């Protein structure tokens, strides 16, 4: 099939594009920066892909990009948890879905796959997030943008669009073209500290997610909703995995969830004036302290995927973070590249 992929220069999109290419599909990628696209494609060993220039919010670019395609994978999104990026998040995440999915449905493509987010279904105090969860009514800007996109996507599915919606939890792993949200979180936990607080986190390996998306694009599962749920871990379990991988202690601070959420509100205010490299926003702290877990069994079964051990995912993410210069060799201990790894683990 000829598949249009949006977001192919991002973390999820690049891995999914590579999986599609390895499966023999012809790729057309809607991109804004062809040089970045060529660099990301080369890193994944993608030798052939047609580039279409344009933005997902531009109907004049999206229409020609979809012409002649059999399927769509819409993975483009902005993960912006800062309050001052609300307009950017809504424009890309909500308006982009309306333009891309709407035009693909009008052109009667036979397979539409949309990468949503578990944030669109996250309701503090509810049970684990599953495919039947209702659309949430969040207050934070990023989650609002994903919820708005979700409502449009579900309305399109109700009209009969062959749409498969995927809800990834925290996506982690190697070969990240930038520094995506969960890999950034792993960096911070190792570099700075880990808060032993309420709740925990759900992680899915980007390579497992790519296989799920491949299966859905190929139509190996019925149209519907799929949570890519991976594994749910407490923060104490995350700390143990980080220490096991690196052979080094992680600085751990017991902090009540309510205090972290209050600090997130302060962080929102400060970041409007002085940006800083720490994921301290009210939205991020709410996710971190009130996360209910996720049920990803149906997505894994539909794609024939067995979620890999989170210890492997975290170790591979740490190796990549060190290789890409986001963490120093001594911070990843025994995972450091070269002969210094063993010595660093003993320090």
C-alpha positions as CSV (number, residue, x, y, z in Angstrom):
1,X,0.0,0.0,0.0
2,X,0.9,3.6,-0.4
3,X,0.7,5.2,3.1
4,X,0.7,8.8,4.0
5,X,2.4,9.3,7.3
6,X,2.3,12.6,9.2
7,X,4.7,13.2,12.1
8,X,7.3,11.0,10.6
9,X,10.1,13.2,11.9
10,X,8.9,12.6,15.5
11,X,9.6,9.8,17.9
12,X,6.5,7.6,17.3
13,X,6.1,8.6,13.6
14,X,9.7,7.8,12.7
15,X,9.6,4.3,14.3
16,X,6.2,3.6,12.7
17,X,7.4,4.8,9.3
18,X,10.4,2.5,9.6
19,X,8.1,-0.5,10.5
20,X,5.9,0.3,7.5
21,X,8.9,0.5,5.1
22,X,10.3,-2.8,6.4
23,X,6.9,-4.4,5.7
24,X,7.2,-3.3,2.1
25,X,4.8,-0.4,2.1
26,X,5.4,2.7,0.0
27,X,5.8,5.8,2.1
28,X,4.7,9.4,1.4
29,X,5.6,11.7,4.3
30,X,3.9,15.1,5.0
31,X,6.8,17.1,6.4
32,X,7.6,20.8,7.0
33,X,11.4,20.4,7.0
34,X,12.8,18.1,4.3
35,X,16.3,18.3,5.6
36,X,15.2,17.0,9.0
37,X,13.1,14.4,7.3
38,X,16.1,13.1,5.3
39,X,18.2,13.0,8.5
40,X,15.6,11.1,10.5
41,X,14.9,8.7,7.6
42,X,18.6,7.9,7.2
43,X,18.9,7.1,10.9
44,X,16.2,4.5,10.5
45,X,17.6,3.1,7.3
46,X,14.7,4.2,5.2
47,X,16.1,4.5,1.7
48,X,13.0,5.4,-0.2
49,X,10.2,7.7,0.7
50,X,8.3,10.4,-1.1
51,X,8.2,13.8,0.7
52,X,5.3,16.1,0.5
53,X,5.9,19.6,1.9
54,X,3.3,21.2,4.1
55,X,1.7,21.4,7.5
56,X,-1.1,19.3,8.9
57,X,-3.3,22.3,9.4
58,X,-3.1,23.4,5.8
59,X,-5.8,21.8,3.7
60,X,-4.1,23.0,0.5
61,X,-1.1,20.8,1.4
62,X,-3.0,17.9,2.9
63,X,-5.2,17.2,-0.1
64,X,-2.4,16.7,-2.6
65,X,-0.4,14.7,-0.1
66,X,-3.3,12.2,0.3
67,X,-3.9,11.9,-3.5
68,X,-3.2,8.3,-4.6
69,X,-2.7,6.9,-1.1
70,X,-4.4,3.8,0.2
71,X,-3.9,4.4,3.9
72,X,-3.1,7.1,6.4
73,X,-1.1,7.1,9.6
74,X,-1.7,10.4,11.4
75,X,1.0,10.6,14.1
76,X,1.7,14.4,14.0
77,X,1.2,16.1,17.3
78,X,2.6,18.7,19.7
79,X,3.1,17.4,23.2
80,X,3.1,20.8,25.0
81,X,2.3,20.7,28.7
82,X,3.2,24.4,29.3
83,X,0.2,26.7,29.6
84,X,1.7,29.3,27.4
85,X,1.7,26.8,24.5
86,X,-2.1,26.2,24.6
87,X,-2.8,27.8,21.2
88,X,0.0,25.9,19.5
89,X,-1.2,22.6,21.0
90,X,-4.8,23.2,19.9
91,X,-3.8,24.3,16.4
92,X,-1.7,21.2,15.7
93,X,-3.6,18.6,17.7
94,X,-7.2,19.5,17.2
95,X,-7.2,21.5,13.9
96,X,-4.7,19.1,12.4
97,X,-6.9,16.1,13.1
98,X,-9.9,17.8,11.5
99,X,-8.0,18.6,8.4
100,X,-6.1,15.4,7.9
101,X,-8.7,12.8,9.0
102,X,-11.5,14.7,7.4
103,X,-9.8,14.9,4.0
104,X,-8.7,11.3,4.2
105,X,-12.3,10.2,4.9
106,X,-13.6,12.3,2.0
107,X,-11.1,10.6,-0.3
108,X,-12.3,7.2,0.9
109,X,-8.9,5.8,1.9
110,X,-9.4,2.2,3.0
111,X,-7.5,2.5,6.3
112,X,-7.2,5.4,8.6
113,X,-5.1,5.2,11.8
114,X,-4.9,8.1,14.3
115,X,-2.4,8.3,17.1
116,X,-4.3,9.9,19.9
117,X,-3.1,10.0,23.5
118,X,-4.2,8.4,26.8
119,X,-4.4,12.0,28.0
120,X,-7.6,12.4,26.0
121,X,-9.2,9.7,28.3
122,X,-7.5,10.6,31.6
123,X,-9.9,11.3,34.3
124,X,-8.4,11.5,37.8
125,X,-10.2,9.1,40.2
126,X,-11.5,6.9,37.4
127,X,-10.3,3.3,36.9
128,X,-7.6,2.1,34.5
129,X,-7.8,3.6,31.0
130,X,-9.3,1.2,28.5
131,X,-10.6,1.4,24.9
132,X,-14.2,2.0,26.1
133,X,-13.3,5.0,28.3
134,X,-15.2,8.1,27.5
135,X,-13.6,11.3,26.3
136,X,-12.3,13.2,29.3
137,X,-13.2,16.9,30.1
138,X,-9.7,18.1,31.1
139,X,-8.7,21.6,32.1
140,X,-5.1,21.6,31.0
141,X,-4.2,22.9,27.6
142,X,-2.5,19.8,26.1
143,X,-5.2,17.4,27.3
144,X,-7.9,19.8,26.1
145,X,-6.4,19.8,22.6
146,X,-6.3,16.0,22.5
147,X,-9.8,15.7,23.9
148,X,-11.1,18.0,21.2
149,X,-9.3,16.0,18.5
150,X,-10.8,12.8,20.0
151,X,-14.3,14.1,19.8
152,X,-13.9,14.9,16.1
153,X,-12.3,11.5,15.4
154,X,-15.1,9.6,17.2
155,X,-17.7,11.5,15.2
156,X,-15.9,10.6,12.0
157,X,-15.9,6.9,13.1
158,X,-19.6,7.1,13.8
159,X,-20.1,8.2,10.2
160,X,-18.5,4.9,9.0
161,X,-14.9,6.0,8.5
162,X,-12.5,2.9,8.6
163,X,-10.8,4.5,11.6
164,X,-8.6,2.9,14.2
165,X,-7.7,5.2,17.1
166,X,-4.6,4.4,19.2
167,X,-4.0,5.8,22.7
168,X,-0.3,5.4,23.7
169,X,0.7,5.8,27.3
170,X,4.2,7.2,28.1
171,X,6.4,6.3,25.1
172,X,9.9,5.4,25.9
173,X,12.9,3.9,24.0
174,X,15.9,4.6,21.8
175,X,16.4,6.5,18.6
176,X,14.4,9.6,19.4
177,X,14.8,12.4,16.8
178,X,14.4,15.0,19.5
179,X,13.8,14.5,23.2
180,X,10.2,13.4,23.6
181,X,8.3,13.8,26.8
182,X,8.9,10.4,28.4
183,X,12.5,10.2,27.4
184,X,12.9,13.7,28.8
185,X,11.3,12.4,32.1
186,X,13.8,9.5,32.2
187,X,16.6,12.0,31.7
188,X,15.4,14.1,34.6
189,X,14.9,11.2,37.0
190,X,18.5,10.0,36.5
191,X,20.1,13.5,36.3
192,X,18.1,15.2,39.1
193,X,15.8,13.2,41.3
194,X,12.8,10.9,41.4
195,X,9.8,11.8,43.6
196,X,8.4,8.9,45.5
197,X,4.8,9.9,45.3
198,X,1.3,8.6,44.8
199,X,0.3,6.7,41.7
200,X,2.9,5.8,39.1
201,X,3.3,5.6,35.3
202,X,2.5,3.5,32.3
203,X,5.2,2.9,29.8
204,X,5.1,1.5,26.3
205,X,8.2,0.8,24.2
206,X,8.2,2.8,21.0
207,X,9.2,-0.3,19.0
208,X,6.2,-2.2,20.3
209,X,3.9,0.8,19.5
210,X,5.3,0.9,16.0
211,X,4.3,-2.8,15.5
212,X,0.8,-2.1,16.8
213,X,0.5,0.9,14.4
214,X,1.7,-1.3,11.5
215,X,-0.9,-4.0,12.2
216,X,-3.7,-1.4,12.4
217,X,-2.6,0.4,9.1
218,X,-2.6,-3.0,7.4
219,X,-6.1,-3.7,8.7
220,X,-5.2,-6.7,10.8
221,X,-7.7,-5.6,13.4
222,X,-11.2,-4.1,13.1
223,X,-11.8,-0.4,13.1
224,X,-12.2,0.8,16.7
225,X,-10.2,2.1,19.7
226,X,-7.0,0.6,21.0
227,X,-5.0,1.5,24.1
228,X,-1.3,0.9,23.8
229,X,-0.9,0.4,27.5
230,X,2.4,-1.3,28.0
231,X,3.3,-1.8,31.7
232,X,2.1,0.2,34.7
233,X,4.8,0.8,37.4
234,X,4.8,2.6,40.7
235,X,7.5,5.3,41.1
236,X,9.4,3.0,43.5
237,X,9.4,0.3,40.8
238,X,10.7,2.9,38.3
239,X,13.5,3.9,40.7
240,X,14.5,0.2,41.1
241,X,14.6,-0.3,37.3
242,X,16.8,2.8,36.8
243,X,19.2,1.7,39.6
244,X,19.3,-1.9,38.2
245,X,20.1,-0.6,34.7
246,X,22.8,1.8,35.7
247,X,24.2,0.2,38.8
248,X,24.0,3.6,40.4
249,X,21.7,5.0,43.1
250,X,18.9,7.3,42.0
251,X,18.2,10.3,44.3
252,X,14.8,9.7,45.7
253,X,12.6,12.2,47.5
254,X,9.3,11.4,49.2
255,X,6.9,14.1,48.1
256,X,3.1,14.1,48.6
257,X,1.1,14.3,45.4
258,X,-0.8,17.3,46.5
259,X,2.4,19.2,47.0
260,X,3.7,18.3,43.6
261,X,0.5,19.5,41.9
262,X,0.8,22.8,43.8
263,X,4.4,23.1,42.7
264,X,3.2,22.4,39.1
265,X,1.0,25.5,39.3
266,X,3.9,27.6,40.4
267,X,6.0,26.1,37.6
268,X,3.3,27.1,35.1
269,X,3.5,30.7,36.2
270,X,7.3,30.8,36.3
271,X,7.7,29.2,32.9
272,X,5.7,32.0,31.3
273,X,8.6,34.3,32.3
274,X,11.7,32.1,32.7
275,X,11.7,28.8,30.8
276,X,13.6,26.0,32.6
277,X,14.5,22.4,31.7
278,X,12.3,20.5,34.2
279,X,8.9,19.0,33.5
280,X,7.3,21.0,36.4
281,X,3.8,21.8,35.1
282,X,0.5,21.2,36.8
283,X,-0.6,18.9,34.0
284,X,2.5,16.8,34.2
285,X,2.3,16.6,38.0
286,X,-1.4,15.6,37.8
287,X,-0.5,12.8,35.4
288,X,2.4,11.7,37.6
289,X,0.4,11.7,40.9
290,X,-3.1,10.6,39.9
291,X,-2.4,8.2,37.0
292,X,-4.9,5.3,37.1
293,X,-3.0,2.8,34.9
294,X,-4.0,1.5,31.5
295,X,-5.4,-1.7,30.0
296,X,-3.5,-2.3,26.8
297,X,-4.3,-6.0,26.4
298,X,-6.7,-5.6,23.4
299,X,-4.2,-3.6,21.4
300,X,-1.4,-6.1,22.0
301,X,-3.6,-9.0,21.1
302,X,-4.9,-7.4,17.9
303,X,-1.4,-6.7,16.7
304,X,0.1,-9.9,17.9
305,X,2.5,-7.9,20.1
306,X,3.9,-8.9,23.5
307,X,4.9,-5.8,25.4
308,X,8.6,-6.1,26.1
309,X,10.0,-6.0,29.6
310,X,10.1,-2.4,30.8
311,X,13.6,-3.1,32.1
312,X,14.7,-3.5,28.5
313,X,12.9,-0.4,27.3
314,X,14.4,1.8,30.1
315,X,17.9,0.4,29.6
316,X,17.8,1.0,25.9
317,X,16.4,4.5,26.4
318,X,19.3,5.3,28.9
319,X,21.9,4.0,26.4
320,X,20.4,6.3,23.7
321,X,20.3,9.3,26.1
322,X,24.0,8.8,26.8
323,X,24.9,8.2,23.2
324,X,23.0,11.3,22.1
325,X,24.6,13.5,24.8
326,X,21.5,14.0,26.9
327,X,23.1,12.2,29.9
328,X,26.8,12.0,30.8
329,X,28.5,8.6,30.8
330,X,28.9,8.6,34.6
331,X,25.1,9.2,35.0
332,X,24.2,6.0,33.2
333,X,26.9,3.9,35.0
334,X,27.3,0.4,33.5
335,X,25.4,1.4,30.4
336,X,28.0,4.0,29.4
337,X,29.5,3.3,26.0
338,X,33.0,2.0,25.7
339,X,35.4,0.7,28.3
340,X,34.5,3.4,30.8
341,X,31.0,1.8,31.5
342,X,32.2,-0.7,34.1
343,X,34.4,1.8,35.8
344,X,31.6,4.3,36.0
345,X,29.3,1.7,37.6
346,X,31.8,1.2,40.4
347,X,32.1,4.9,41.3
